[in-house]
Amino acid sequence: MAAPTPLRLLIRWLAPTLAVGLLLLPGCFTNKGHQGERLYGQHCASCHGEQGEGLGQLIPPLAKSDYLAQHAGSLACIVRQGLRGPIVVNGVSYNQVMLGVQDTATHRHLSPAQITNLLNFLESHWGNHPGPAGPRTIAGTETELAACGER
Amino acid sequence: MLPSIFRLSALPLAALLLSLASCGGPSADQPTTLPILGERDVRENPKGGPADTIYATVPAFRLHDQNGHLVTNQSLTGQVYITDFFFATCPGICPKMQGELLKVYKQYGQNPGLTFMSHTIDPEHDSLPVLRDYARRLGVRNDNHWRFVTASKDSIFGLAKAYFTAAMPDKAAPGGFAHNGTFALVDDQGHVRGLYDSLNPKEVARLQTELPVLLAEVKQRRGGK
């Protein structure tokens, strides 16, 4: 067998290093990529359904919801403050009190970053679409919240 | 020589076939009778002979449903019923719980021997029109099979206890009431025969398999009527 060339030596050194590096890499990422989905499961799914399907004429659907598209600019405030009074979603009228979303354990409301991730999840699933400006930003959510006296 | 070997090997084979056959029979998770739940009392028989076992029974109740009809133990004579506790403005577990009960209702709702009973734990807010509107919005037909009932708070909370359901006013809970999502299955004699956590899909599936067992038992007891 021929003596190992410098290139071969390099590969032999590089391969395990790379492998170890790749194995360690996931640890560098937080799970924030799925934060919106997790928040939905924790705070929204018990009323609006696992797939955003809603419940009869009691709880409006979030899937394929014309209300989300028509009220894109006030969704952050709805998440924070809840909603009361009659609304029409996909041609069906609903009249149930929705409470502002809070962490049930700590009673703290969702941060602008959490609301951003939650709404981005909703607007990219179940037949919903992000607004013309693309996915939401935390700055955008903060502006929306300021408009209803929240921060 | 050959036959004896054959005989030897036939035995385990037969055992294997027997054990295989049991797979097809009534499975372990399909009970033939449901237990009677709750405390029981054993009383001596004054005439001698074996003592009587007195099983826990649901107390007497007087409720009104969404149509203003009176619901009592007597008016439910011969009926199997499923109970839960909710309130119309409940932002917590109720939608999930009622959504699960709706699945059971869609499957068994038209059975003449079965009644669904949702008790409001907020009778001050949940007037008859509110209950009627709630039933309609949930998608329940006005057919007396699913009754949304109200009474004084005391009787409702007392009944919740009898059905092994936790329900009490709690300012810290979403909507002002703390309760769990228990479904209780009650037989024609007022005995609780099954308890199911509505928030656990496996438990709801268990209700769906156990319900026909109880319906059959009651039908037989009442002479197939």
HADDOCK unambig.tbl for C-alpha pairs under 7 A between the chains (distance, minus, plus):
assign (segid A and resid 46 and name CA) (segid B and resid 93 and name CA) 6.23 0.50 0.50
assign (segid A and resid 46 and name CA) (segid B and resid 95 and name CA) 6.65 0.50 0.50
assign (segid A and resid 46 and name CA) (segid B and resid 96 and name CA) 5.21 0.50 0.50
assign (segid A and resid 47 and name CA) (segid B and resid 95 and name CA) 5.17 0.50 0.50
assign (segid A and resid 47 and name CA) (segid B and resid 96 and name CA) 6.02 0.50 0.50
assign (segid A and resid 55 and name CA) (segid B and resid 99 and name CA) 6.65 0.50 0.50
assign (segid A and resid 55 and name CA) (segid B and resid 138 and name CA) 6.85 0.50 0.50
assign (segid A and resid 56 and name CA) (segid B and resid 137 and name CA) 5.77 0.50 0.50
assign (segid A and resid 56 and name CA) (segid B and resid 138 and name CA) 4.82 0.50 0.50
assign (segid A and resid 56 and name CA) (segid B and resid 139 and name CA) 5.85 0.50 0.50
assign (segid A and resid 57 and name CA) (segid B and resid 137 and name CA) 4.38 0.50 0.50
assign (segid A and resid 57 and name CA) (segid B and resid 138 and name CA) 6.01 0.50 0.50
assign (segid A and resid 58 and name CA) (segid B and resid 137 and name CA) 5.38 0.50 0.50
assign (segid A and resid 58 and name CA) (segid B and resid 138 and name CA) 6.07 0.50 0.50
assign (segid A and resid 96 and name CA) (segid B and resid 89 and name CA) 6.65 0.50 0.50
assign (segid A and resid 97 and name CA) (segid B and resid 89 and name CA) 6.43 0.50 0.50
assign (segid A and resid 98 and name CA) (segid B and resid 91 and name CA) 6.61 0.50 0.50
assign (segid A and resid 99 and name CA) (segid B and resid 91 and name CA) 6.90 0.50 0.50
